[in-house]
Amino acid sequence: QVQFVESGGGLVQPGGSLRLSCTASGSIFSIYGMGWYRQAPGKQRELVAAITSGGRTNYADSVKGRFTISRDNAKNMVYLQMNSLKPEDTAVYYCNADQVAGYGLGSKPFGSWGQGTQVTVSS
């Protein structure tokens, strides 16, 4: 079972930036599509951005043009660069393996959920 550890969250003012990192266990990380998800208080977890094993990306409409997902297979890492942050981006952010999300075919995360990293956008 692949496991993930998220980091990089924090408190930032509106318009600011953060870079989230996700470390994945397992020697076959490079074959997995990956996704970043978030869950705000009282809301369901939602897909934010995804990347296929080949580097194709897909974004939720709410973050297009502001967030960028990337991966480094040599380091078993996935990143989420978040710019122009808004208060509505406040949530706990998670990463997970997802073989379909990068193709825009819905979301089917299948790994174990980590603890997530809290992102708070507030003045």
N, C-alpha and C positions, 0 to 999 in steps of 0.2 A: 504494500500500500504506500503510495507516494504521500509524503507529508510536506507541509509548507509552513514557513515562518515569515510573517510580514513585519516590516519596520519602516520608519521614516515619517510617520504621522506627527501631528502636533497642532499647535494653535497658530493660525495665520490670519492676517487681516484680509478683508475683501480686496481682490485684485492681486493678491500675492501668489506665490508658487511653492510647491512642495514636490519632492521626488520620493515616491514609495519604492521599496525594494521587496522582493519575495525570493527567499531561498528555498529550493526544492531538494528533497532527498531523493536518492535513487540514481542509478547509473544510466538509465534510459530516458532521462529527462528530455533529450533532444527530439524524441519522436512525439512528444505530447503537444497538442495545442494548449494554450494557457489563457486564462481570463482573470480580469480584475472585477470584483463585485463590491457592492456596498450595501449597507443596511442602516437606514436612519431610524431613530426612535419611532416606534409605532407603525413602521412600514416593512414591507417584505424586502428581502434581499433581491437586488437587481444587478444585472450585468452592466458594467460600465465600458469595458474595452476588452478585446480579445485578439490573440495572435496565433496563427497556425504554426506548425512546426517549420514551415517554409518561409514564414515571415509575413504572410498576408494578414492585414489588420481589419478590425471592424469596431465601430464605436456606437454607443448610444447617442441618439440625437442631442441629448442634453449636454454632451461633453465634446461633441465634434468641433474641431478647430481650437480646442483648449487643452485637451489631454492627448498624450502620446504614449502608446505602449511599445515596449521593445524587449528584447531578450538577448542573453549572452549564454549560449549553450555550453561553452567551455567552463563557465562558472556556475552553471545550474541556477541562473538568476533571471528573473523577470522584473521589469521596472515600469512604473507609471509616472510620467512627468505631467504634473498638473499645473497649468498656468491660468491666470485670470480667474482665480477661485472666487466662488460666490457662496453666500451663506447656505444656500440650498445644497451645496456639496458636502455639508457637514454630515458625517456618517462614520461607521466603522468599515474599513476597507479590508477585503480579503482577496487572496488569490487562490486559484484552484485549477486543476487540469480540466480541459474541456475541448473535445475533439471537433465540435461543430460550430462553436460560437465565432471562431475566426472567419468562418465562411458566411456568416449572417444567417445561419440555419437554426436559430433559436439558441438555447443554452442548456447544456447537460453536464454540469460539473460532476465529477465522479471520484475525486480524491477526498481525503479527510480534511475537514475545515480546521484551519489554525485559529489562533486567538484574535487575529486581525490587528489592525492599527487604527487608532482613532484620529480622525481629521476633523478639526473644528475651525470653521471660518467665521470670524466674528471681529467686530471693531471694539 
